[in-house]
């Protein structure tokens, strides 16, 4: 009879994950993949005009009085995107404010290696507005860029233009920048 346990030989223990744990992990990965795919597919470039006085909106990388074509998808990363808003008989003295939002997919490595450049929207010159009817008509220009001056990151962009303090957006423009 031995009193001391035998420690000279070790038995290898093969541990395996139970089948249900692997099934749950696989299902979770599928659900996360499906959600990411649906979010990416749910974004559709275009525009929405909600208020009278706003006739159209276009985006371009060209600084002009109004672009010849409206670009909804940009290949490459431009340094600036100009947003052009056509107004008709907009009450004078009405302050317009534009806000920018970006969404999209980025890998975990991308999040670690890139700095999150803040996005900003600045007003353009008002030289393209003229008095008309009960207000002003013409084109208002906004410029979308990063605070650092670096090229705009890839993603889905939404520019919301507000025509009243604290009110809802009067115009929304959706566009995509791809790497």
The 8 nearest C-alpha neighbors of each residue, nearest first, counted from 0:
[[1, 2, 3, 4, 5, 6, 7, 8],
 [2, 0, 3, 4, 5, 6, 7, 8],
 [1, 3, 0, 4, 5, 6, 7, 8],
 [2, 4, 1, 5, 6, 0, 7, 8],
 [5, 3, 6, 2, 1, 7, 8, 0],
 [4, 6, 7, 3, 8, 1, 9, 2],
 [7, 5, 8, 4, 9, 3, 10, 2],
 [6, 8, 5, 9, 4, 10, 3, 11],
 [9, 7, 6, 10, 5, 11, 4, 12],
 [10, 8, 11, 7, 6, 5, 12, 4],
 [9, 11, 12, 8, 13, 6, 7, 5],
 [12, 10, 9, 13, 14, 8, 15, 6],
 [11, 13, 14, 10, 9, 15, 8, 16],
 [14, 12, 11, 15, 10, 16, 17, 9],
 [15, 13, 12, 16, 17, 11, 18, 10],
 [14, 16, 17, 13, 18, 12, 21, 20],
 [15, 17, 18, 20, 14, 21, 19, 13],
 [16, 18, 20, 19, 15, 21, 22, 14],
 [19, 17, 21, 20, 22, 16, 15, 23],
 [18, 20, 22, 21, 17, 23, 16, 24],
 [21, 19, 23, 22, 18, 17, 24, 16],
 [20, 22, 24, 18, 19, 23, 25, 17],
 [21, 23, 19, 25, 20, 24, 26, 18],
 [24, 22, 26, 20, 25, 21, 27, 19],
 [25, 23, 27, 21, 26, 22, 20, 28],
 [26, 24, 22, 28, 27, 23, 21, 29],
 [25, 27, 29, 23, 28, 24, 22, 30],
 [26, 28, 24, 30, 29, 25, 23, 31],
 [29, 27, 25, 31, 26, 30, 32, 24],
 [30, 28, 26, 32, 27, 31, 33, 25],
 [29, 31, 33, 27, 32, 28, 34, 26],
 [32, 30, 34, 28, 33, 29, 27, 35],
 [31, 33, 29, 35, 30, 34, 28, 36],
 [32, 34, 36, 30, 35, 31, 37, 29],
 [35, 33, 37, 31, 36, 32, 38, 30],
 [36, 34, 32, 38, 33, 37, 31, 39],
 [37, 35, 33, 39, 34, 38, 32, 40],
 [36, 38, 40, 34, 39, 35, 41, 33],
 [39, 37, 41, 35, 36, 40, 34, 42],
 [38, 40, 36, 37, 41, 42, 35, 103],
 [39, 41, 37, 38, 42, 36, 43, 35],
 [42, 40, 38, 39, 37, 43, 36, 35],
 [43, 41, 40, 39, 44, 38, 155, 173],
 [42, 44, 41, 45, 173, 40, 174, 175],
 [45, 43, 173, 174, 71, 42, 175, 46],
 [44, 46, 173, 172, 43, 174, 71, 47],
 [47, 45, 172, 171, 173, 48, 44, 56],
 [46, 48, 171, 170, 49, 172, 45, 169],
 [49, 47, 170, 50, 169, 171, 46, 53],
 [48, 50, 169, 170, 47, 51, 168, 53],
 [49, 51, 169, 48, 53, 52, 170, 168],
 [52, 50, 53, 49, 54, 89, 48, 87],
 [51, 53, 87, 89, 86, 88, 54, 50],
 [54, 52, 86, 51, 55, 85, 50, 87],
 [53, 55, 85, 86, 52, 87, 56, 48],
 [56, 54, 85, 84, 53, 57, 48, 86],
 [55, 57, 84, 83, 85, 172, 82, 58],
 [58, 56, 69, 83, 82, 84, 59, 55],
 [59, 57, 82, 81, 69, 70, 83, 80],
 [58, 60, 81, 61, 80, 70, 69, 66],
 [59, 61, 80, 81, 79, 62, 77, 58],
 [62, 60, 59, 63, 81, 66, 80, 58],
 [61, 63, 60, 81, 64, 59, 65, 66],
 [64, 62, 65, 61, 66, 81, 59, 140],
 [63, 65, 66, 127, 62, 138, 140, 83],
 [64, 66, 63, 83, 67, 138, 62, 57],
 [67, 65, 68, 63, 59, 69, 64, 61],
 [66, 68, 65, 69, 59, 63, 57, 70],
 [69, 67, 66, 70, 59, 57, 58, 65],
 [68, 70, 57, 58, 59, 71, 66, 67],
 [71, 69, 58, 59, 72, 68, 73, 57],
 [70, 72, 174, 44, 175, 69, 73, 45],
 [73, 71, 175, 70, 174, 176, 74, 177],
 [72, 74, 176, 177, 175, 75, 71, 70],
 [75, 73, 177, 178, 176, 72, 76, 77],
 [76, 74, 178, 177, 73, 77, 176, 153],
 [75, 77, 150, 151, 178, 152, 176, 78],
 [78, 76, 150, 79, 151, 75, 80, 60],
 [79, 77, 150, 151, 149, 144, 76, 148],
 [80, 78, 144, 77, 143, 60, 142, 81],
 [81, 79, 60, 143, 59, 142, 82, 58],
 [80, 82, 142, 59, 58, 141, 60, 143],
 [81, 83, 58, 141, 140, 57, 142, 84],
 [84, 82, 140, 57, 56, 139, 58, 138],
 [83, 85, 56, 139, 138, 55, 140, 86],
 [84, 86, 138, 55, 54, 137, 53, 56],
 [87, 85, 53, 136, 52, 137, 54, 89],
 [86, 88, 136, 52, 89, 53, 54, 135],
 [89, 87, 134, 135, 136, 132, 52, 131],
 [88, 90, 134, 52, 135, 87, 86, 91],
 [91, 89, 134, 93, 133, 88, 135, 92],
 [92, 90, 134, 93, 135, 89, 133, 130],
 [91, 93, 94, 90, 134, 89, 135, 95],
 [94, 92, 91, 90, 95, 162, 163, 89],
 [95, 93, 162, 92, 96, 163, 164, 161],
 [94, 96, 162, 161, 93, 160, 97, 163],
 [95, 97, 161, 160, 94, 162, 98, 159],
 [98, 96, 160, 159, 161, 120, 158, 95],
 [99, 97, 159, 158, 120, 160, 96, 100],
 [98, 100, 158, 157, 159, 120, 97, 101],
 [101, 99, 157, 156, 158, 102, 98, 118],
 [102, 100, 156, 155, 154, 157, 99, 103],
 [103, 101, 155, 154, 156, 100, 104, 157],
 [102, 104, 154, 155, 105, 39, 101, 153],
 [103, 105, 106, 154, 102, 39, 35, 153],
 [106, 104, 109, 107, 103, 110, 108, 154],
 [105, 107, 109, 108, 110, 104, 111, 112],
 [106, 108, 110, 109, 111, 105, 112, 104],
 [109, 107, 111, 106, 110, 112, 105, 113],
 [108, 110, 106, 112, 107, 111, 113, 105],
 [109, 111, 107, 108, 113, 112, 106, 105],
 [112, 110, 108, 109, 113, 107, 114, 106],
 [111, 113, 109, 110, 108, 114, 107, 115],
 [114, 112, 110, 109, 111, 115, 108, 116],
 [113, 115, 116, 112, 110, 111, 117, 109],
 [114, 116, 117, 113, 110, 152, 118, 145],
 [117, 115, 114, 145, 118, 146, 147, 149],
 [116, 118, 146, 145, 115, 119, 147, 144],
 [119, 117, 145, 144, 146, 116, 120, 99],
 [118, 120, 144, 143, 145, 146, 121, 117],
 [121, 119, 143, 142, 141, 98, 97, 144],
 [120, 122, 142, 141, 123, 119, 143, 97],
 [123, 121, 141, 140, 142, 124, 120, 139],
 [122, 124, 140, 141, 125, 121, 142, 139],
 [123, 125, 126, 122, 140, 127, 139, 141],
 [124, 126, 127, 128, 139, 123, 140, 138],
 [125, 127, 124, 128, 129, 139, 138, 123],
 [126, 128, 125, 138, 137, 129, 139, 64],
 [129, 127, 137, 136, 126, 125, 138, 135],
 [128, 130, 135, 136, 137, 131, 127, 126],
 [131, 129, 135, 134, 136, 128, 132, 133],
 [132, 130, 135, 134, 88, 136, 133, 129],
 [133, 131, 134, 88, 130, 135, 136, 89],
 [132, 134, 88, 131, 90, 135, 89, 91],
 [135, 133, 90, 91, 88, 89, 131, 132],
 [134, 136, 130, 88, 131, 89, 129, 91],
 [137, 135, 87, 86, 88, 129, 128, 131],
 [136, 138, 128, 86, 127, 85, 129, 87],
 [137, 139, 85, 84, 127, 128, 86, 83],
 [138, 140, 84, 83, 125, 85, 137, 141],
 [139, 141, 83, 123, 82, 122, 84, 138],
 [140, 142, 122, 82, 123, 121, 81, 120],
 [141, 143, 81, 121, 120, 80, 82, 144],
 [142, 144, 120, 80, 79, 119, 81, 141],
 [145, 143, 79, 119, 118, 78, 151, 142],
 [144, 146, 118, 148, 147, 117, 116, 119],
 [145, 147, 117, 148, 118, 119, 116, 144],
 [148, 146, 145, 149, 116, 117, 144, 150],
 [147, 149, 145, 146, 150, 144, 78, 151],
 [150, 148, 147, 145, 78, 151, 146, 116],
 [151, 149, 78, 77, 76, 152, 148, 145],
 [150, 152, 76, 78, 77, 145, 144, 149],
 [153, 151, 150, 76, 154, 176, 178, 177],
 [154, 152, 176, 177, 178, 151, 76, 155],
 [153, 155, 103, 176, 102, 175, 101, 156],
 [154, 156, 175, 102, 101, 103, 174, 176],
 [157, 155, 101, 174, 173, 100, 175, 154],
 [156, 158, 173, 100, 172, 99, 159, 101],
 [157, 159, 99, 172, 171, 98, 160, 100],
 [160, 158, 171, 98, 97, 170, 168, 157],
 [159, 161, 97, 170, 168, 96, 169, 171],
 [162, 160, 168, 96, 169, 95, 163, 97],
 [161, 163, 95, 169, 94, 93, 96, 160],
 [164, 162, 166, 161, 165, 94, 95, 93],
 [163, 165, 166, 162, 161, 94, 167, 96],
 [164, 166, 163, 167, 161, 162, 168, 96],
 [167, 165, 163, 164, 168, 161, 162, 169],
 [166, 168, 169, 161, 165, 163, 162, 164],
 [167, 169, 161, 160, 170, 159, 166, 171],
 [168, 170, 49, 50, 161, 160, 162, 48],
 [171, 169, 48, 160, 168, 47, 159, 49],
 [172, 170, 159, 47, 46, 158, 160, 48],
 [171, 173, 46, 158, 157, 45, 47, 159],
 [172, 174, 44, 157, 45, 156, 46, 158],
 [175, 173, 71, 44, 156, 72, 155, 45],
 [176, 174, 155, 72, 154, 156, 73, 71],
 [175, 177, 73, 153, 154, 72, 74, 76],
 [176, 178, 153, 74, 75, 73, 175, 154],
 [177, 75, 153, 76, 74, 176, 152, 73]]
